Amino acid sequence: MRESYDTLRAEVIKQLGPVIVIENDYRGGRYTLIHNGEQESLHPVSDIFELAKSVAHAPLGIYSIIAPYLSRRIPELPSSARLDQHDVDMVAFKGPGTNGWISPLQDFGATLTTARRQLGNAHMARELEASCARILDAAIEFIDESVRRGSFDMASFETFTGGLNDAIETNVKHASRAQIDGVEALMGRWRDKVGRADWPGLYIVVLSIWTTSAQNQNSIIVKQFMDPAKADSHLIDIQTAQPSTDPIHVALDNLARIVQDNVAAELVFPLNPQPADALKGREDLLTQEILHQLACPHR
């Protein structure tokens, strides 16, 4: 069965279309249209998206350097109740007894300083430039003060980050606007290119790592361009552990499984919709029976 199934899948891959594959990356997504044996790939989102997000990630960059050197004792802070002690223990694996953080933190500070000097040349909206300046200035100040004192802790880090909520929200707003504008323009052009007859059958496959797979921003934007009757079944979000070296093949390979299972489900289980839905969905065929047996008090 598996050999025949794999043979069918390899042939179905060649028949797929129209399909849009979206690789959720740092630039707002790499989009590929596959239709009538042709492929077109591009990044539709402007550089403002990456610039705004990169600056907003400065606090996370600092955290990534200093986290292993934090004390494992959680002080009384606004976020204390939401911190898991075991998680802290695993992240703060070196503790505050060494100064191995100083050199990499200074290197990152030099990068932030360069960004701050070049900020005026980025041609950002005034509001976005101001929020970026605020984030960079605060980050550089935290780094300089921590290096000068030779120490930091959760309290000093939260004092630094706690004042940046509004600035980060501004960056998020501008990054979101850039992504929406770029993706909507591309989807409108591709809809005209594919044509009214073929567009309703469009499948869209979005590849993203687990941490961005729920309510993925690309999925939200493109769904409004799909046939409403098919959007829920034809928009496929696939979680990956890491960005794939061959994302198009990964997307089409998974989509071929979905498409052939959609047909198989109704033919193999013509009289029983429950296993049919399982076969063409993400639920394993054994799921309901296992749940039934586990719930049985006499098993």
Buried (B, 14 or more C-beta within 10 A) or exposed (E): EEEEEEEBBEEBBEEBBBBBBBBBBEBBBBBBBBBEEEEBEEBBBBBBBBBBBBBBBBBEBBBEBBBBBBBEEBEEBEEEEEEEEEEBEEBBEEEBEEEEBBEEBBEBBEEBBEBBEEBEEBEBEEEBBBBBBBBBEBBBEBBBEBBEEEEBBBEBBBEBBEEBEEBBEBBBBBBBBBBBBBBBEBBEEBBEBBEEEBBBEBBBBBBBEEEBBEEBBBBBBBBEBBEEEEBEEBBBBBBBEEBBEEBBEBBBBBBBBBBBBBEBBBEEBEEEEEBBEBBBEEEEEEEEEEEEEEEEEEE
